[in-house]
Amino acid sequence: MPSENYLQLKLGDLLKSHSEGHSTETLPDNLGDAYLFKFNPVFRKIRQQFLKMGYTLTQDDFCHYDVLPYASLPKILSQKKVPYKNNVQALQEIETTRPGRFTVGELVKVKSNYVLHESSHCIADSILEKITAGPFLSPLKITAESARVFKFIMAESFANAVESFANIYNKTPQGKLFYDLNSYVTHHHKINVALEKAITLLGERLTFDLIYISYLYSNCLLPEPHSKQLTSIFEVLIPDSDLRKKALDSPHVRKLFSHGFELSLDFRMQTTGFFCAFMGIDTPLEKLLRIDLLEILKKTTPVSDFLSDTRLFND
């Protein structure tokens, strides 16, 4: 969780920050939406790409998202829309009833909207539909079921990486609060420092790729790579040998890579296992994920093609 230095914010001031700058691309009923769209470039790019791909946002919970979000993804993807709830009106009514009375810290936390995460899933799915058409992961000997699960994990890891990376832009108390209400992944101070240092060394694109690969390993239920494996991964990610050595020698880069493995193993197993069973795949998860991810990175192009096609960064 981020430092909760937003607890002393007045509710009226928070609502004022929320209400400024709305456009046809933002949600006036999602707390902090326009603020994040304005000040968080990753949040903005995901929203713009999501809308450009023909997806929409709706307050109709057509897929029972409030009840069981992990069962909602197939309907979200097939109907090309993401549900969210109005988490602004109740706060506006409180402020109207007692103007200036309440701070954020005096209120029970309102419901969050995870539009950023689900929008990232939609973008990933659209890109992966093109990349995985035909012989996916050829020439490796991977079953069709395993390839299907790996495709899902690629999309999930993208959503994780987007939420993790976007933390870097939350510089104000209200920005941190708004992001906390719009993301599953929020950083504590030490991880944000590691993220800043990694970006300074590697640039935005390589840092994002690093975070993505970390989550890819984590979501494949693989153990955190030891030093030799990490060197091999960095050889794939960072062609420049001097820069690669600096990255390997950086405690901040290593800490950032390790952050993806802080996801609860039980959570990862339950969500991926449920998805597989829900989609009609009954093969045990440990058998489905019996893959050599480093071999996939070295000998096939879908992961690198996918990262290139997301087009989040220009550097």
Secondary structure, DSSP 8 states (H G I E B T S, - for coil): ----TTTTSBHHHHHHHHHTT--TTS-TTSTTHHHHHHH-HHHHHHHHHHHHTT-EEES--TT-TTT-GGGTHHHHHHHTEEE----SHHHHHHHHHSTTT-BGGGS-------HHHHHHHHHHHHHHHHHTSSSTTTTS---HHHHHHHHHHHHHHHHHHHHHHGGGG--SHHHHHHHHTT-S----HHHHHHHHHHHHHHHHHHHHHHHHHHHHHHHTT-----HHHHHHHHHHH---HHHHHHHHH-HHHHHHHHHGGGS-HHHHHHHHHHHHHHTT--S-HHHHT---HHHHHHH--HHHHHHHHH-----
